[in-house]
Amino acid sequence: MSAKKVKLEVDGLRLAAEVYLPSGKGTHPALCICHGVPAKRTPDPTDRGYPLLAERFCREGFVAFIFNFRGTGESEGNFDMLGWTRDVKAAIDYLLQLDTVDKSRLSLMGFSGGAMASVYCAAHDKRASSIVACACPARFFDIAEFNRIEEFLAHCRQVGIVRDDNFPPSVKEWARGFDEVSTLKWIHKISPRPVLIVHGDSDQTVPLSHARELYNRAEEPKDISIIPGAEHRLRLSEPAMGAALAWLKKVNGMAGW
């Protein structure tokens, strides 16, 4: 396995990214991992975060790709939901130009807000062959702490994902972007490509009812995995990530399935 840092260019912004390449010759299925909305400014220094997850999936045979959405981490710009969907598209563009990627097997795995962006992108971009939506809201502003736009914008400034004083130019238009990307509007458009919904039954941020709504709205082929005792940060849940890995290997026709 090898890893390298890369830069994506989207809307005049530079996004920080890393790609993890499996050992061995030939092509491999690709997995684009899309993080959620940061909850605090300073990450836990003991948490290796998404690189650890990318390494795990790479060892299992995936070309794994992680990146910071605009407004987060080392990437430029400000948090914007429709902008995040364009960031996912740029990630797909990057992966599909790699010689090591099997162009017919490119999966998206998103977490919370990143899952919303992934579903929206997949509904509009048929190059994504399968989707895993982890702790995904059915509607963004149906989440209790995010239901007042002015308070949410203040939160975004506090955690450092809205960085410019003059952003957004229109709070109303910024809020409309979240509504446009609402997962319930788009998840049925993924069919006939497979989708897996993963949710913890102890998620205090996005209620389990969201997962059930999304599953009911999705078209076949679809699967749902409810993880007993799991909370919102599903990448830290071994049962959740084990279920996602097994499903991804199955739908990608990989060894052992």
Backbone as CSV, one residue per row, in Angstrom:
resi,resn,N_x,N_y,N_z,CA_x,CA_y,CA_z,C_x,C_y,C_z
1,MET,0.847,-1.196,0.000,0.000,0.000,0.000,0.877,1.238,0.000
2,SER,0.487,2.214,-0.799,1.184,3.498,-0.794,0.160,4.623,-0.724
3,ALA,0.587,5.763,-0.209,-0.310,6.915,-0.077,0.401,8.167,-0.539
4,LYS,-0.352,9.089,-1.107,0.241,10.373,-1.488,-0.785,11.476,-1.352
5,LYS,-0.300,12.661,-1.045,-1.149,13.840,-0.943,-1.360,14.422,-2.331
6,VAL,-2.593,14.889,-2.585,-2.911,15.517,-3.863,-3.748,16.765,-3.588
7,LYS,-3.946,17.573,-4.622,-4.791,18.757,-4.527,-5.887,18.678,-5.577
8,LEU,-7.107,18.937,-5.156,-8.213,19.082,-6.092,-8.465,20.562,-6.330
9,GLU,-8.831,20.922,-7.535,-9.204,22.299,-7.866,-10.693,22.319,-8.189
10,VAL,-11.456,23.050,-7.378,-12.902,23.127,-7.576,-13.356,24.566,-7.370
11,ASP,-14.027,25.142,-8.338,-14.562,26.506,-8.211,-13.477,27.504,-7.804
12,GLY,-12.264,27.287,-8.289,-11.156,28.186,-7.941,-10.580,27.952,-6.559
13,LEU,-11.022,26.896,-5.885,-10.530,26.564,-4.549,-9.634,25.335,-4.614
14,ARG,-8.640,25.298,-3.748,-7.794,24.122,-3.631,-8.229,23.297,-2.417
15,LEU,-8.474,22.014,-2.669,-8.891,21.105,-1.620,-7.773,20.111,-1.332
16,ALA,-7.512,19.898,-0.053,-6.495,18.934,0.353,-7.073,17.524,0.276
17,ALA,-6.271,16.585,-0.247,-6.749,15.221,-0.433,-5.590,14.242,-0.326
18,GLU,-5.936,12.980,-0.134,-4.962,11.897,-0.119,-5.557,10.693,-0.838
19,VAL,-4.707,9.990,-1.587,-5.136,8.775,-2.261,-4.267,7.632,-1.756
20,TYR,-4.905,6.496,-1.517,-4.244,5.297,-0.993,-4.361,4.204,-2.051
21,LEU,-3.215,3.679,-2.483,-3.178,2.733,-3.590,-2.798,1.351,-3.089
22,PRO,-3.592,0.331,-3.414,-3.265,-1.026,-2.974,-2.017,-1.555,-3.673
23,SER,-1.381,-2.533,-3.048,-0.267,-3.218,-3.687,-0.814,-4.123,-4.787
24,GLY,0.053,-4.471,-5.691,-0.355,-5.389,-6.748,-0.671,-4.685,-8.047
25,LYS,-0.593,-5.446,-9.122,-0.818,-4.905,-10.450,-2.304,-4.912,-10.792
26,GLY,-2.608,-4.272,-11.917,-3.978,-4.270,-12.404,-4.806,-3.142,-11.820
27,THR,-6.107,-3.192,-12.092,-7.015,-2.155,-11.604,-7.764,-2.638,-10.370
28,HIS,-8.270,-1.681,-9.621,-8.960,-1.959,-8.367,-10.237,-1.117,-8.289
29,PRO,-11.223,-1.582,-7.545,-12.379,-0.711,-7.288,-11.943,0.494,-6.462
30,ALA,-12.623,1.603,-6.641,-12.291,2.835,-5.920,-13.360,3.133,-4.882
31,LEU,-12.919,3.755,-3.787,-13.838,4.185,-2.739,-13.500,5.613,-2.352
32,CYS,-14.459,6.508,-2.562,-14.311,7.902,-2.145,-15.030,8.071,-0.813
33,ILE,-14.269,8.430,0.221,-14.803,8.576,1.576,-15.048,10.058,1.854
34,CYS,-16.270,10.398,2.227,-16.674,11.798,2.383,-17.061,12.074,3.834
35,HIS,-16.279,12.920,4.497,-16.497,13.189,5.919,-17.741,14.045,6.159
36,GLY,-18.100,14.161,7.441,-19.262,14.947,7.822,-18.912,16.379,8.180
37,VAL,-19.884,17.101,8.690,-19.701,18.504,9.086,-18.952,18.531,10.423
38,PRO,-17.800,19.209,10.490,-17.049,19.255,11.750,-17.884,19.847,12.883
39,ALA,-17.759,19.232,14.060,-18.524,19.689,15.216,-17.742,20.630,16.112
40,LYS,-16.404,20.663,15.910,-15.578,21.548,16.732,-14.352,21.966,15.942
41,ARG,-13.726,23.043,16.398,-12.606,23.633,15.670,-11.352,22.763,15.754
42,THR,-11.052,22.236,16.938,-9.814,21.486,17.148,-10.106,19.998,17.230
43,PRO,-9.569,19.201,16.302,-9.822,17.763,16.344,-9.087,17.105,17.507
44,ASP,-9.548,15.922,17.866,-8.916,15.130,18.914,-7.548,14.664,18.420
45,PRO,-6.452,15.057,19.083,-5.117,14.680,18.601,-4.844,13.187,18.663
46,THR,-5.623,12.449,19.452,-5.424,11.000,19.548,-6.219,10.234,18.492
47,ASP,-7.036,10.940,17.723,-7.887,10.311,16.716,-7.249,10.487,15.341
48,ARG,-6.821,9.402,14.722,-6.189,9.492,13.399,-7.211,9.771,12.300
49,GLY,-8.474,9.663,12.627,-9.516,10.088,11.719,-9.628,9.270,10.451
50,TYR,-9.921,9.974,9.369,-10.214,9.301,8.104,-9.011,8.622,7.462
51,PRO,-7.770,9.078,7.660,-6.644,8.301,7.115,-6.636,6.858,7.596
52,LEU,-6.982,6.626,8.864,-7.029,5.264,9.394,-8.077,4.442,8.660
53,LEU,-9.209,5.055,8.372,-10.276,4.367,7.646,-9.842,4.070,6.212
54,ALA,-9.204,5.042,5.561,-8.735,4.843,4.191,-7.716,3.710,4.117
55,GLU,-6.833,3.646,5.096,-5.841,2.575,5.123,-6.527,1.213,5.225
56,ARG,-7.539,1.147,6.057,-8.251,-0.126,6.227,-8.866,-0.599,4.920
57,PHE,-9.568,0.283,4.227,-10.227,-0.112,2.988,-9.212,-0.372,1.884
58,CYS,-8.096,0.339,1.910,-7.051,0.094,0.923,-6.450,-1.299,1.111
59,ARG,-6.225,-1.693,2.344,-5.691,-3.039,2.602,-6.636,-4.125,2.097
60,GLU,-7.923,-3.790,1.990,-8.912,-4.748,1.500,-9.059,-4.715,-0.020
61,GLY,-8.238,-3.892,-0.687,-8.215,-3.913,-2.142,-8.814,-2.717,-2.856
62,PHE,-9.241,-1.687,-2.115,-9.812,-0.491,-2.730,-8.745,0.592,-2.932
63,VAL,-8.829,1.302,-4.031,-8.153,2.596,-4.128,-8.991,3.550,-3.287
64,ALA,-8.472,3.948,-2.151,-9.247,4.762,-1.201,-8.836,6.223,-1.309
65,PHE,-9.835,7.091,-1.294,-9.593,8.521,-1.487,-10.303,9.285,-0.377
66,ILE,-9.571,10.163,0.292,-10.160,11.045,1.301,-9.783,12.475,0.966
67,PHE,-10.613,13.414,1.376,-10.329,14.823,1.102,-11.052,15.673,2.122
68,ASN,-10.602,16.911,2.249,-11.307,17.893,3.076,-12.237,18.690,2.182
69,PHE,-13.538,18.656,2.476,-14.473,19.514,1.763,-14.081,20.986,1.936
70,ARG,-14.549,21.817,1.023,-14.313,23.260,1.144,-14.743,23.759,2.525
71,GLY,-13.909,24.620,3.092,-14.203,25.180,4.404,-13.706,24.338,5.564
72,THR,-13.140,23.161,5.291,-12.714,22.277,6.375,-11.237,21.926,6.241
73,GLY,-10.628,21.619,7.361,-9.240,21.180,7.355,-8.327,22.137,6.633
74,GLU,-7.490,21.599,5.754,-6.517,22.400,5.013,-7.060,22.899,3.685
75,SER,-8.328,22.621,3.400,-8.927,23.092,2.147,-9.351,24.546,2.258
76,GLU,-9.406,25.201,1.110,-9.812,26.598,1.060,-11.332,26.713,1.039
77,GLY,-11.818,27.955,1.158,-13.233,28.229,0.980,-14.045,28.186,2.258
78,ASN,-15.355,28.180,2.082,-16.325,28.197,3.168,-17.330,27.067,2.987
79,PHE,-17.848,26.579,4.086,-18.826,25.493,4.071,-20.081,25.909,3.306
80,ASP,-20.424,25.107,2.314,-21.586,25.377,1.469,-22.065,24.036,0.933
81,MET,-23.314,23.691,1.176,-23.777,22.339,0.881,-23.758,22.029,-0.613
82,LEU,-24.237,22.939,-1.432,-24.174,22.687,-2.876,-22.727,22.651,-3.351
83,GLY,-21.878,23.475,-2.747,-20.460,23.424,-3.064,-19.857,22.074,-2.725
84,TRP,-20.317,21.487,-1.617,-19.818,20.162,-1.249,-20.165,19.130,-2.321
85,THR,-21.310,19.238,-2.958,-21.647,18.270,-4.009,-20.690,18.412,-5.192
86,ARG,-20.247,19.623,-5.477,-19.270,19.809,-6.558,-17.896,19.285,-6.156
87,ASP,-17.604,19.335,-4.867,-16.350,18.751,-4.384,-16.345,17.237,-4.592
88,VAL,-17.486,16.586,-4.332,-17.582,15.136,-4.558,-17.389,14.822,-6.041
89,LYS,-17.997,15.610,-6.912,-17.829,15.392,-8.354,-16.363,15.500,-8.755
90,ALA,-15.650,16.483,-8.183,-14.230,16.639,-8.494,-13.428,15.429,-8.015
91,ALA,-13.831,14.859,-6.882,-13.163,13.654,-6.389,-13.380,12.486,-7.352
92,ILE,-14.603,12.356,-7.864,-14.885,11.312,-8.855,-14.047,11.534,-10.108
93,ASP,-13.986,12.766,-10.579,-13.168,13.092,-11.753,-11.727,12.655,-11.544
94,TYR,-11.196,12.958,-10.359,-9.804,12.610,-10.073,-9.613,11.095,-10.093
95,LEU,-10.474,10.369,-9.401,-10.302,8.919,-9.315,-10.386,8.244,-10.680
96,LEU,-11.279,8.718,-11.517,-11.486,8.052,-12.796,-10.378,8.327,-13.808
97,GLN,-9.475,9.249,-13.485,-8.338,9.431,-14.399,-7.114,8.616,-13.962
98,LEU,-7.241,7.869,-12.858,-6.145,7.026,-12.399,-6.134,5.694,-13.148
99,ASP,-4.970,5.279,-13.601,-4.850,4.015,-14.323,-5.147,2.810,-13.430
100,THR,-5.007,2.974,-12.128,-5.206,1.857,-11.197,-6.664,1.636,-10.825
101,VAL,-7.565,2.487,-11.287,-8.979,2.402,-10.907,-9.799,1.706,-11.984
102,ASP,-10.602,0.735,-11.567,-11.590,0.108,-12.436,-12.749,1.097,-12.587
103,LYS,-12.912,1.640,-13.781,-13.865,2.732,-14.008,-15.317,2.318,-13.768
104,SER,-15.606,1.030,-13.761,-16.982,0.572,-13.556,-17.302,0.322,-12.093
105,ARG,-16.314,0.480,-11.209,-16.522,0.190,-9.784,-15.984,1.346,-8.942
106,LEU,-16.805,2.369,-8.806,-16.438,3.530,-7.998,-17.555,3.789,-6.986
107,SER,-17.249,3.540,-5.736,-18.238,3.676,-4.667,-18.003,4.950,-3.877
108,LEU,-19.102,5.494,-3.356,-19.039,6.634,-2.452,-19.483,6.169,-1.071
109,MET,-18.746,6.579,-0.045,-19.164,6.318,1.325,-19.111,7.629,2.093
110,GLY,-20.273,8.149,2.442,-20.356,9.441,3.098,-20.883,9.321,4.511
111,PHE,-20.496,10.296,5.330,-20.905,10.348,6.724,-21.669,11.644,6.976
112,SER,-22.885,11.528,7.490,-23.701,12.684,7.875,-23.814,13.678,6.711
113,GLY,-23.305,14.915,6.863,-23.383,15.881,5.771,-22.671,15.410,4.519
114,GLY,-21.580,14.670,4.681,-20.887,14.101,3.523,-21.703,13.031,2.835
115,ALA,-22.556,12.331,3.602,-23.466,11.357,2.997,-24.530,12.065,2.166
116,MET,-25.024,13.201,2.665,-25.992,13.979,1.892,-25.395,14.410,0.558
117,ALA,-24.179,14.929,0.593,-23.512,15.360,-0.639,-23.281,14.179,-1.572
118,SER,-22.944,13.021,-1.010,-22.688,11.831,-1.818,-23.953,11.342,-2.517
119,VAL,-25.060,11.295,-1.784,-26.315,10.843,-2.385,-26.749,11.804,-3.495
120,TYR,-26.678,13.085,-3.216,-27.051,14.073,-4.233,-26.192,13.910,-5.484
121,CYS,-24.879,13.770,-5.264,-23.974,13.635,-6.406,-24.279,12.360,-7.186
122,ALA,-24.485,11.250,-6.480,-24.774,9.990,-7.163,-26.078,10.046,-7.948
123,ALA,-27.055,10.778,-7.418,-28.332,10.911,-8.125,-28.162,11.645,-9.454
124,HIS,-27.136,12.489,-9.538,-26.902,13.275,-10.746,-25.733,12.767,-11.588
125,ASP,-24.950,11.838,-11.057,-23.721,11.392,-11.723,-23.694,9.868,-11.712
126,LYS,-23.974,9.279,-12.857,-24.100,7.821,-12.942,-22.755,7.112,-12.855
127,ARG,-21.665,7.847,-12.777,-20.355,7.199,-12.668,-20.155,6.555,-11.304
128,ALA,-20.890,6.987,-10.298,-20.836,6.347,-8.984,-21.630,5.054,-9.055
129,SER,-20.980,3.923,-8.768,-21.619,2.623,-8.992,-22.348,2.091,-7.766
130,SER,-22.022,2.588,-6.572,-22.728,2.173,-5.359,-22.487,3.211,-4.273
131,ILE,-23.394,3.258,-3.290,-23.368,4.306,-2.267,-23.575,3.699,-0.893
132,VAL,-22.752,4.141,0.071,-22.978,3.843,1.477,-23.239,5.170,2.182
133,ALA,-24.407,5.300,2.791,-24.796,6.529,3.492,-24.822,6.242,4.990
134,CYS,-23.867,6.826,5.710,-23.708,6.568,7.144,-24.236,7.749,7.956
135,ALA,-25.115,7.470,8.915,-25.671,8.507,9.794,-26.180,9.698,8.992
136,CYS,-26.914,9.391,7.938,-27.304,10.407,6.968,-28.642,11.060,7.328
137,PRO,-28.698,12.389,7.406,-29.978,13.062,7.630,-30.888,12.936,6.403
138,ALA,-32.163,12.773,6.642,-33.130,12.827,5.543,-33.301,14.262,5.074
139,ARG,-33.296,15.183,6.041,-33.380,16.625,5.786,-32.422,17.306,6.756
140,PHE,-31.605,18.216,6.263,-30.570,18.818,7.113,-31.166,19.611,8.260
141,PHE,-32.126,20.469,7.977,-32.642,21.366,9.003,-33.759,20.744,9.837
142,ASP,-33.878,19.423,9.748,-34.754,18.692,10.660,-33.961,18.178,11.859
143,ILE,-32.641,18.441,11.850,-31.788,18.070,12.977,-31.915,19.173,14.021
144,ALA,-32.168,18.802,15.254,-32.568,19.767,16.281,-31.646,20.975,16.392
145,GLU,-30.323,20.732,16.457,-29.436,21.869,16.698,-29.182,22.709,15.450
146,PHE,-29.670,22.248,14.301,-29.421,22.968,13.058,-30.685,23.610,12.486
147,ASN,-31.779,23.708,13.275,-33.032,24.120,12.662,-33.234,25.630,12.616
148,ARG,-32.334,26.404,13.189,-32.392,27.858,13.056,-31.174,28.315,12.277
149,ILE,-31.403,28.858,11.096,-30.311,29.120,10.171,-29.295,30.105,10.737
150,GLU,-29.750,31.154,11.415,-28.810,32.138,11.956,-27.928,31.520,13.029
151,GLU,-28.530,30.673,13.887,-27.747,30.004,14.924,-26.770,29.011,14.319
152,PHE,-27.207,28.326,13.270,-26.308,27.376,12.620,-25.145,28.105,11.949
153,LEU,-25.414,29.231,11.306,-24.343,30.006,10.687,-23.341,30.469,11.744
154,ALA,-23.844,30.911,12.893,-22.949,31.316,13.981,-22.100,30.141,14.449
155,HIS,-22.700,28.966,14.510,-21.955,27.755,14.873,-20.851,27.474,13.853
156,CYS,-21.177,27.623,12.568,-20.186,27.381,11.515,-19.011,28.345,11.619
157,ARG,-19.286,29.584,11.976,-18.193,30.548,12.166,-17.354,30.156,13.384
158,GLN,-18.031,29.715,14.430,-17.327,29.363,15.667,-16.375,28.190,15.462
159,VAL,-16.803,27.184,14.698,-15.934,26.021,14.493,-14.982,26.208,13.318
160,GLY,-15.087,27.341,12.621,-14.104,27.684,11.597,-14.339,27.117,10.221
161,ILE,-15.594,26.760,9.893,-15.856,26.255,8.549,-16.508,27.311,7.653
162,VAL,-17.022,28.386,8.250,-17.340,29.606,7.509,-16.324,30.636,7.971
163,ARG,-15.402,30.973,7.087,-14.209,31.717,7.472,-14.233,33.187,7.069
164,ASP,-14.989,33.513,6.040,-14.987,34.879,5.523,-16.180,35.655,6.068
165,ASP,-15.929,36.886,6.502,-16.984,37.708,7.101,-18.126,37.988,6.127
166,ASN,-17.800,38.040,4.818,-18.819,38.372,3.823,-19.474,37.128,3.212
167,PHE,-19.253,35.977,3.842,-19.883,34.743,3.369,-20.901,34.273,4.408
168,PRO,-22.065,33.826,3.948,-22.528,33.775,2.560,-23.055,35.131,2.098
169,PRO,-22.991,35.411,0.806,-23.539,36.678,0.311,-25.024,36.821,0.623
170,SER,-25.744,35.703,0.589,-27.160,35.684,0.935,-27.409,34.493,1.851
171,VAL,-27.795,34.752,3.089,-28.094,33.664,4.021,-29.268,32.831,3.500
172,LYS,-30.234,33.487,2.881,-31.403,32.787,2.343,-30.995,31.790,1.259
173,GLU,-30.117,32.221,0.343,-29.665,31.336,-0.727,-28.799,30.207,-0.177
174,TRP,-27.980,30.518,0.815,-27.139,29.504,1.460,-28.019,28.427,2.089
175,ALA,-29.070,28.855,2.786,-29.999,27.914,3.411,-30.743,27.093,2.357
176,ARG,-31.065,27.727,1.233,-31.780,27.017,0.167,-30.946,25.862,-0.381
177,GLY,-29.624,26.013,-0.350,-28.745,24.943,-0.805,-28.889,23.678,0.024
178,PHE,-29.053,23.831,1.337,-29.260,22.673,2.198,-30.567,21.972,1.853
179,ASP,-31.595,22.751,1.585,-32.878,22.172,1.223,-32.790,21.441,-0.112
180,GLU,-32.062,22.018,-1.062,-31.905,21.400,-2.376,-31.233,20.033,-2.275
181,VAL,-30.280,19.907,-1.364,-29.509,18.675,-1.246,-30.192,17.647,-0.337
182,SER,-31.308,17.984,0.267,-31.992,17.069,1.185,-32.075,15.653,0.606
183,THR,-31.579,14.702,1.351,-31.403,13.345,0.840,-32.713,12.699,0.432
184,LEU,-33.781,13.007,1.137,-35.078,12.406,0.837,-35.546,12.733,-0.581
185,LYS,-35.064,13.849,-1.117,-35.457,14.241,-2.480,-34.746,13.422,-3.558
186,TRP,-33.605,12.805,-3.194,-32.736,12.269,-4.232,-32.414,10.787,-4.126
187,ILE,-32.600,10.184,-2.949,-32.080,8.826,-2.770,-32.728,7.817,-3.708
188,HIS,-33.975,8.049,-4.106,-34.631,7.106,-5.024,-34.043,7.162,-6.429
189,LYS,-33.281,8.210,-6.727,-32.687,8.357,-8.053,-31.427,7.501,-8.240
190,ILE,-30.935,6.896,-7.160,-29.710,6.099,-7.257,-29.976,4.775,-7.972
191,SER,-31.138,4.184,-7.775,-31.517,2.936,-8.442,-31.317,3.067,-9.960
192,PRO,-30.820,2.025,-10.621,-30.645,0.633,-10.208,-29.287,0.322,-9.564
193,ARG,-28.527,1.342,-9.221,-27.279,1.106,-8.488,-27.604,0.859,-7.011
194,PRO,-26.833,0.020,-6.335,-27.170,-0.337,-4.954,-26.807,0.751,-3.944
195,VAL,-27.601,0.812,-2.870,-27.356,1.764,-1.790,-27.483,1.035,-0.459
196,LEU,-26.582,1.361,0.459,-26.632,0.841,1.824,-26.772,2.018,2.788
197,ILE,-27.729,1.934,3.684,-27.919,2.935,4.733,-27.444,2.319,6.048
198,VAL,-26.499,3.002,6.709,-25.962,2.529,7.981,-26.279,3.579,9.042
199,HIS,-26.829,3.139,10.166,-27.214,4.097,11.211,-27.101,3.429,12.574
200,GLY,-26.703,4.206,13.558,-26.651,3.712,14.918,-27.970,3.944,15.634
201,ASP,-28.397,2.975,16.424,-29.675,3.165,17.099,-29.556,4.042,18.346
202,SER,-28.313,4.499,18.658,-28.111,5.436,19.765,-27.621,6.795,19.268
203,ASP,-27.856,7.078,17.992,-27.446,8.365,17.411,-28.311,9.482,17.998
204,GLN,-27.664,10.396,18.733,-28.378,11.513,19.344,-28.372,12.761,18.464
205,THR,-27.658,12.715,17.343,-27.575,13.860,16.432,-28.589,13.734,15.298
206,VAL,-28.578,12.601,14.629,-29.538,12.310,13.556,-30.377,11.121,14.011
207,PRO,-31.644,11.328,14.345,-32.475,10.237,14.857,-32.573,9.058,13.884
208,LEU,-32.730,7.878,14.448,-32.858,6.664,13.647,-34.023,6.749,12.660
209,SER,-35.020,7.539,12.979,-36.176,7.678,12.079,-35.763,8.190,10.701
210,HIS,-34.681,8.981,10.634,-34.193,9.467,9.334,-33.768,8.298,8.453
211,ALA,-33.062,7.339,9.038,-32.606,6.180,8.264,-33.788,5.390,7.727
212,ARG,-34.797,5.237,8.534,-35.969,4.474,8.090,-36.712,5.211,6.970
213,GLU,-36.803,6.530,7.087,-37.418,7.318,6.013,-36.656,7.145,4.708
214,LEU,-35.337,7.217,4.801,-34.515,7.104,3.595,-34.633,5.711,2.980
215,TYR,-34.624,4.691,3.813,-34.737,3.332,3.295,-36.085,3.141,2.589
216,ASN,-37.140,3.661,3.172,-38.462,3.538,2.556,-38.555,4.291,1.240
217,ARG,-37.829,5.385,1.141,-37.855,6.207,-0.077,-36.966,5.627,-1.178
218,ALA,-35.888,4.966,-0.803,-34.953,4.412,-1.787,-35.622,3.301,-2.594
219,GLU,-35.144,3.142,-3.828,-35.607,2.058,-4.689,-34.618,0.897,-4.603
220,GLU,-35.071,-0.267,-4.992,-34.180,-1.433,-5.031,-33.107,-1.243,-6.113
221,PRO,-31.929,-1.833,-5.888,-31.488,-2.633,-4.742,-31.068,-1.747,-3.569
222,LYS,-31.502,-2.082,-2.375,-31.200,-1.277,-1.194,-31.043,-2.191,0.015
223,ASP,-30.219,-1.747,0.946,-30.017,-2.476,2.196,-29.915,-1.464,3.324
224,ILE,-30.210,-1.920,4.531,-30.069,-1.057,5.705,-29.413,-1.867,6.812
225,SER,-28.515,-1.228,7.534,-27.834,-1.864,8.656,-27.958,-0.950,9.867
226,ILE,-28.751,-1.365,10.845,-28.924,-0.614,12.087,-27.953,-1.199,13.115
227,ILE,-27.069,-0.371,13.639,-26.004,-0.841,14.513,-26.400,-0.623,15.977
228,PRO,-26.619,-1.693,16.730,-27.015,-1.540,18.139,-25.941,-0.808,18.955
229,GLY,-26.374,0.195,19.696,-25.469,0.921,20.577,-24.590,1.949,19.911
230,ALA,-24.584,2.013,18.580,-23.699,2.949,17.879,-24.262,4.359,17.915
231,GLU,-23.349,5.336,18.069,-23.735,6.735,18.093,-23.486,7.367,16.722
232,HIS,-23.371,8.688,16.669,-23.344,9.379,15.379,-22.052,9.150,14.590
233,ARG,-20.925,9.103,15.279,-19.639,9.006,14.570,-19.376,7.552,14.196
234,LEU,-19.982,7.122,13.121,-19.963,5.711,12.774,-18.605,5.222,12.303
235,ARG,-17.738,6.102,11.875,-16.416,5.621,11.464,-15.651,5.043,12.649
236,LEU,-16.078,5.391,13.877,-15.435,4.860,15.073,-16.090,3.568,15.552
237,SER,-17.123,3.122,14.858,-17.841,1.911,15.233,-17.350,0.744,14.391
238,GLU,-16.710,-0.213,15.018,-16.233,-1.388,14.286,-17.374,-2.160,13.638
239,PRO,-18.501,-2.395,14.329,-19.602,-3.096,13.653,-20.117,-2.340,12.426
240,ALA,-20.182,-1.007,12.506,-20.671,-0.222,11.369,-19.717,-0.315,10.191
241,MET,-18.427,-0.125,10.446,-17.453,-0.146,9.352,-17.248,-1.572,8.829
242,GLY,-17.401,-2.569,9.704,-17.345,-3.946,9.233,-18.498,-4.262,8.300
243,ALA,-19.697,-3.763,8.633,-20.868,-3.975,7.776,-20.702,-3.272,6.432
244,ALA,-20.174,-2.045,6.471,-19.952,-1.297,5.228,-18.931,-2.001,4.347
245,LEU,-17.838,-2.479,4.953,-16.801,-3.159,4.182,-17.340,-4.438,3.543
246,ALA,-18.049,-5.250,4.316,-18.590,-6.493,3.768,-19.542,-6.212,2.610
247,TRP,-20.391,-5.206,2.766,-21.350,-4.855,1.707,-20.627,-4.367,0.459
248,LEU,-19.634,-3.497,0.643,-18.899,-2.953,-0.503,-18.147,-4.050,-1.254
249,LYS,-17.567,-4.975,-0.522,-16.881,-6.079,-1.192,-17.880,-6.940,-1.965
250,LYS,-19.059,-7.109,-1.401,-20.086,-7.911,-2.075,-20.541,-7.255,-3.372
251,VAL,-20.928,-5.969,-3.303,-21.477,-5.316,-4.501,-20.403,-5.065,-5.554
252,ASN,-19.131,-5.065,-5.135,-18.032,-4.885,-6.090,-17.454,-6.204,-6.577
253,GLY,-18.061,-7.315,-6.154,-17.644,-8.624,-6.645,-16.222,-8.980,-6.278
254,MET,-15.812,-8.626,-5.067,-14.434,-8.855,-4.657,-14.274,-10.220,-3.999
255,ALA,-13.028,-10.616,-3.824,-12.697,-11.939,-3.308,-13.431,-12.204,-2.003
256,GLY,-13.923,-13.428,-1.870,-14.647,-13.807,-0.654,-16.150,-13.690,-0.805
257,TRP,-16.602,-13.097,-1.950,-18.053,-12.963,-2.167,-18.417,-13.550,-3.519
